Amino acid sequence: MIAENLRRVKEQIAEACVRAGRTPESVRLIAVSKTKPASDVLTAFEAGHRVFGENYVQELLVKFADERLQNLPIEWHFVGHLQTNKVRYLAERIAMIHGVDKFSLAEEISKRAKKYNRSVPILLEVNISSEATKHGLKPDALFAEAEKIFSLPRLEVKGLMTIASPDRDKVRDEFKEMRALFERLKTIAPNPNQISELSMGMSGDFDIAIEEGATLLRIGTAIFGERKN
Ligand SMILES: *Cc1c(COP(=O)(O)O)cnc(C)c1O
């Protein structure tokens, strides 16, 4: 089931790339395994997938420690809202932190990265739909915050991340606006080549995200099935 879903999703991504005139290599799939057991991650791994995303620190730590997954070459992304006091649990192993939405959080990641003598790739989260319940920087606050975050050592600001509104009619405009913010971010970045990732598109809207320039898709339900909450 998971292997079949993964195959179908990858096929849909490839088709959307063709429609958008993009190469399949320009889009990477993060399989979001939150709330799903380590055995599901293992199944997807055995089907050839290597890049996974989680959005709860506690759950990610359980998966880090799972003996079936421990020594596998899995690239783990943290895609959720990260509390500053939890950064220390992720700093050593995480491949990318998607949801950075304030300077103090970036500062803590920078500090912890130093401890592990590495630099940590991050994305700045934008609240593009301006829903009060969502995390992320308002578009008009993004660039001032980004300027400050660029100055921190051992952080690689790679680009932007967003969660679009659930209303599919609004999604395309939101993704277009994200693309514009992404292009503008390049113009203020100390190293524009480093701004290469636009993380947007989930199970319900990844086709639109690809058309609007996403480079990282975060897909859970379409691969692992519905989550029970
Ligand atoms: C859960 C989650 C996803 C995946 O959502 P699906 O609709 O299940 O594909 C993507 N991004 C974030 C931040 C999430 O929390």
The ligand as an SDF file (V2000), in Angstrom:
LIG
                    3D

 15 15  0  0  0  0  0  0  0  0999 V2000
    1.3490   17.1800    8.0420 C   0  0  0  0  0  0  0  0  0  0  0  0
    2.1490   18.1290    7.2820 C   0  0  0  0  0  0  0  0  0  0  0  0
    2.3540   17.9540    5.9010 C   0  0  0  0  0  0  0  0  0  0  0  0
    1.7520   16.8150    5.1020 C   0  0  0  0  0  0  0  0  0  0  0  0
    0.4040   17.0240    4.9310 O   0  0  0  0  0  0  0  0  0  0  0  0
   -0.5140   16.0320    4.0440 P   0  0  0  0  0  0  0  0  0  0  0  0
   -1.7200   16.8320    3.7640 O   0  0  0  0  0  0  0  0  0  0  0  0
   -0.7620   14.8450    4.8990 O   0  0  0  0  0  0  0  0  0  0  0  0
    0.2540   15.6920    2.8260 O   0  0  0  0  0  0  0  0  0  0  0  0
    3.1340   18.8870    5.2510 C   0  0  0  0  0  0  0  0  0  0  0  0
    3.6730   19.9420    5.9010 N   0  0  0  0  0  0  0  0  0  0  0  0
    3.5110   20.1140    7.2210 C   0  0  0  0  0  0  0  0  0  0  0  0
    4.1400   21.2700    7.8800 C   0  0  0  0  0  0  0  0  0  0  0  0
    2.7310   19.2360    7.9470 C   0  0  0  0  0  0  0  0  0  0  0  0
    2.5460   19.4510    9.2560 O   0  0  0  0  0  0  0  0  0  0  0  0
  1  2  1  0
  2  3  1  0
  2 14  2  0
  3  4  1  0
  3 10  2  0
  4  5  1  0
  5  6  1  0
  6  7  2  0
  6  8  1  0
  6  9  1  0
 10 11  1  0
 11 12  2  0
 12 13  1  0
 12 14  1  0
 14 15  1  0
M  END
$$$$
